[in-house]
Amino acid sequence: MPTQYIGRFAPSPTGPLHMGSLLAALASFLEAKSQQGQWLLRIEDLDPPREQVGAIDDIIRALEAHGLEHDGDICFQSQRSERYIEVLEQLLDQKKLFPCRCSRQMLSANGGIHNGRCEHAHIPLNSPNWAWRISYEDRQIQFSDTLQGEQQQSLKKDVGDFVLLRKDGLFAYQLAVVVDDIDFGVTHIVRGSDLMDSTARQIFLYQSLGQAPVEYCHLPLIMNDQGQKLSKQNHAPALELNRASENLHDCLQMLGQEPPSDLRYANCKTLLAWAEQHWDIHKVPQSLPRGAGAP
C-alpha cells in the first residue's frame, strides 16, 4: 500500500507573511491536496531574538484568511526541546558529534568552513558557550529535485562540519527541521529555492539517523527589481487580507497554473477548489523574472 502524501508549511515567526510566503504555502498546500494528502503547519519558533511579538497569530490569521486550512494540530518547535536533546545524545553516543568554540574570525580564515580542529575536545553536551557540530568523512550528496532537476553537493568541501547545537544553546535549524519531519511522517517538502543549499545537509542527517530522506521540490523565488528575494529582511509588505482571493490568483499565475480571470474575485474556497482540480507541479517555472509579483 503506497504511503500517504504528507506535506508541510513551516514559517518562522519573524514577521507577517508576504507574497513570497504565500507562494510557498499555496504550492505546498496544492501539491498535498491534489494527491489526497495531508498538509501540516509547523511554527519554527526556535530563535527568540529574531521573533516578532504577535507574528504567530498573524501567520495563522493570514493562512485562514486565504482558505489554507492545515491538518492536525500546529507543531511549535519551541515545545520540542526534549526531543532535540534526545537526538543529539543519540548522535553523541554514536561519536558523530564534537564540541567547537571556533570564532567567526577563525572560521573565515578557512573560507567559513570548519576544518575539524576541535574534534578532540571532550566535554558534556550541556557545556555553556560551546557549539556542537556533526562530524563525517567527505561525501557527495545527490538528489533529484522535482523542479530544479539533479543536484549534488560535496559536504566537507562546500559546507564543512555543520552546527547542530549553537553556542547560545539554541538548536540549529538543520537539526530541528529533520527531526520534526521524521517524527511527523513528512514525505514531501515543497519550499523556496533559497533553502536548496540546506538540502544536502538535511539528507545527510536523515541518513545519520537511519531514515530515508523525503522528496524535495524547490520553488522559484519572487524577486524585486534589484534582484533581491522578497523577504522580511528586505521589508516585504505583509499580505493584505482583504484581497485574499486576488493574492491567491496572483500566486497561481506566478506558479504557471493559468487560473481563469473570472475567478480573480471569487471567494477563496471557489478559487482553491479550481486550483486543486487543475494543479500541475510541472507547470511551475524554475525561476521568475525580476519584479514578478513584487510590489
C-alpha positions in Angstrom: 0.0 0.0 0.0 1.5 3.4 -1.0 2.5 5.8 1.7 0.1 8.7 2.1 1.5 12.1 1.0 2.3 14.3 3.9 3.5 17.9 3.2 4.0 20.9 5.4 4.4 24.6 5.6 6.9 25.8 8.2 7.2 29.6 8.7 9.4 31.3 11.3 7.6 34.0 13.3 10.0 36.8 12.4 7.2 38.8 10.9 3.9 38.6 9.0 3.6 36.5 5.8 4.2 38.2 2.5 3.6 37.2 -1.1 6.7 35.1 -1.2 5.5 33.2 1.9 2.1 32.7 0.3 3.6 31.4 -2.9 5.3 28.6 -0.9 2.3 27.9 1.3 0.0 27.7 -1.6 2.2 25.4 -3.7 2.9 23.0 -0.8 -0.9 23.0 0.1 -2.0 22.3 -3.5 0.6 19.6 -4.1 -0.6 17.8 -1.0 -4.3 18.2 -1.6 -4.1 17.3 -5.3 -2.7 13.9 -4.1 -5.3 13.5 -1.3 -2.6 14.1 1.2 -2.2 16.0 4.4 -0.8 19.5 4.8 0.7 20.2 8.2 1.6 23.5 9.8 4.7 24.0 11.9 5.9 27.2 13.5 9.7 27.3 13.6 10.0 29.4 16.8 13.5 28.4 17.9 15.2 31.8 17.7 13.6 34.1 20.2 15.9 37.1 19.5 14.7 37.2 15.9 11.0 36.6 16.6 8.4 39.3 16.4 5.7 39.7 19.1 2.3 38.7 17.6 3.8 37.1 14.5 2.5 33.7 15.2 -1.1 34.9 15.4 -0.6 37.0 12.3 0.7 33.9 10.4 -2.3 31.7 11.4 -4.7 34.5 10.7 -3.3 35.1 7.2 -3.4 31.4 6.3 -7.1 31.2 7.5 -8.0 34.3 5.5 -6.7 32.7 2.4 -8.5 29.4 3.0 -5.4 27.4 3.6 -6.5 25.0 6.3 -3.9 22.8 7.9 -4.5 19.2 9.0 -4.0 18.2 12.6 -2.6 20.3 15.4 0.0 23.0 14.8 3.6 21.9 15.8 5.6 24.5 17.7 9.3 23.8 17.7 9.7 25.7 21.0 7.8 22.8 22.6 10.1 20.0 21.3 13.4 20.7 23.1 13.4 17.4 24.9 13.2 15.6 21.6 16.0 17.5 20.0 18.2 16.8 23.0 17.3 13.1 22.7 18.5 13.1 19.1 21.7 15.0 20.0 22.5 12.5 22.7 21.9 9.6 20.3 24.4 11.2 17.8 26.9 11.8 20.6 26.7 8.2 21.8 27.4 7.2 18.2 30.5 9.5 18.3 29.1 11.6 15.5 29.2 15.0 17.4 32.1 17.1 18.6 32.2 20.4 20.5 33.5 23.6 19.0 34.5 27.1 20.2 35.8 28.4 17.0 35.1 32.1 16.4 33.7 33.5 13.2 37.2 35.0 12.6 38.8 31.6 12.9 36.3 30.1 10.5 36.6 32.9 8.0 40.3 32.1 7.7 39.2 28.8 6.2 36.5 30.2 3.9 33.8 29.9 6.6 34.2 26.1 6.7 35.1 24.2 9.9 38.2 22.0 9.3 37.8 19.7 12.3 40.3 21.4 14.6 38.1 20.9 17.7 37.3 17.2 17.3 39.4 16.1 20.3 37.7 18.2 22.9 35.7 16.1 25.5 33.0 17.9 27.4 29.4 17.4 28.4 26.6 18.2 25.9 25.2 20.9 28.1 28.5 22.9 28.5 27.9 26.6 28.0 29.5 28.6 25.2 30.2 25.5 23.1 28.7 24.7 19.7 28.2 21.1 18.7 29.0 20.0 15.2 28.4 16.8 13.3 31.5 15.0 12.0 31.7 13.0 8.8 34.0 11.9 6.1 33.7 13.8 2.8 30.8 12.6 0.6 28.8 13.6 -2.4 25.1 14.1 -1.6 23.0 13.7 -4.7 19.2 14.2 -5.1 16.7 14.8 -7.7 14.6 17.9 -7.2 11.1 17.8 -8.7 11.5 21.2 -10.3 15.2 22.0 -10.3 16.5 18.6 -11.5 19.6 16.7 -10.5 21.6 18.3 -7.7 24.7 17.4 -5.8 27.0 18.9 -3.1 30.3 17.9 -1.6 29.5 18.4 2.1 33.0 18.5 3.5 34.3 20.8 0.8 31.3 23.1 0.4 29.9 23.1 4.0 32.3 21.5 6.5 31.2 20.1 9.8 28.0 21.9 10.4 26.4 23.0 13.7 23.5 21.2 15.3 23.5 23.0 18.7 24.6 26.6 18.8 26.9 28.3 21.3 24.0 30.2 22.7 22.2 26.9 23.5 19.7 27.2 20.7 19.0 24.2 18.4 20.2 24.7 14.8 17.7 24.9 12.0 19.1 21.8 10.3 18.6 19.6 13.3 15.1 20.7 14.2 13.7 20.5 10.7 14.9 17.0 10.1 13.8 15.7 13.5 10.3 17.2 13.1 9.9 16.0 9.5 10.8 12.4 10.6 8.6 12.5 13.7 5.5 13.8 11.8 5.9 11.5 8.9 6.5 14.2 6.3 7.1 12.6 2.9 7.4 15.6 0.6 8.9 19.1 1.1 7.8 21.9 -1.2 9.6 25.2 -0.3 11.6 28.1 -1.7 14.8 27.6 -3.6 16.6 29.8 -1.1 16.7 26.6 1.0 18.2 24.5 -1.7 21.6 24.8 -0.1 20.4 23.2 3.1 19.0 20.1 1.4 22.3 18.1 1.2 22.9 18.7 5.0 19.3 17.6 5.8 19.6 14.5 3.6 22.9 13.6 5.4 21.1 14.0 8.8 18.3 11.6 7.6 21.0 9.1 6.7 22.8 9.6 10.0 19.5 8.9 11.9 18.8 5.8 9.8 15.9 7.3 8.0 15.0 7.6 4.3 15.0 11.2 3.0 11.9 12.9 1.8 11.2 14.1 -1.8 12.2 17.7 -2.4 10.7 20.4 -4.6 12.3 23.9 -4.6 10.1 26.7 -5.9 11.1 29.9 -7.7 11.6 33.0 -5.6 9.8 36.3 -6.0 12.5 38.9 -6.7 12.3 42.7 -6.6 13.6 44.9 -9.4 17.0 44.9 -7.8 17.2 41.1 -7.8 16.6 40.7 -4.1 14.4 38.0 -2.7 11.1 39.2 -1.4 11.6 38.7 2.3 11.0 40.1 5.8 14.7 41.2 5.9 14.1 43.3 2.7 10.9 44.8 4.3 8.4 42.9 2.1 4.9 44.2 2.9 2.6 42.0 4.8 -0.2 40.3 2.9 -3.4 42.4 2.5 -6.0 40.0 4.0 -8.9 42.0 2.4 -7.7 40.9 -1.0 -7.0 37.3 -0.2 -8.6 35.9 -3.4 -6.6 38.3 -5.6 -3.4 37.3 -3.7 -4.1 33.6 -4.4 -4.9 34.4 -8.1 -1.6 36.3 -8.4 0.4 33.4 -6.9 -1.3 30.8 -9.1 -0.3 32.9 -12.2 3.3 33.0 -10.9 3.2 29.3 -10.4 2.2 28.8 -14.1 -1.3 27.4 -13.4 -3.2 29.9 -15.6 -6.3 30.5 -13.4 -9.3 31.8 -15.2 -9.6 35.6 -15.0 -13.2 35.4 -13.8 -12.1 33.6 -10.6 -9.9 36.5 -9.6 -12.6 38.0 -7.3 -14.3 34.7 -6.4 -14.2 33.6 -2.8 -11.1 31.7 -1.7 -12.9 28.4 -1.4 -14.1 28.5 -5.0 -10.6 29.5 -6.3 -8.8 26.8 -4.3 -11.3 24.2 -5.4 -10.4 25.1 -9.0 -6.7 25.1 -8.2 -6.8 21.7 -6.5 -8.5 20.1 -9.5 -6.1 21.7 -12.1 -2.9 21.8 -10.1 0.2 20.6 -12.1 3.6 21.0 -10.3 5.4 20.5 -13.6 3.9 23.8 -14.9 5.7 25.7 -12.2 8.7 27.6 -13.7 12.2 27.1 -12.3 12.6 30.8 -11.8 10.7 34.1 -12.0 11.7 37.3 -13.7 12.7 40.2 -11.6 9.8 42.2 -10.4 7.3 39.4 -11.0 4.7 39.7 -8.2 6.8 42.1 -6.2 5.4 45.4 -5.0 
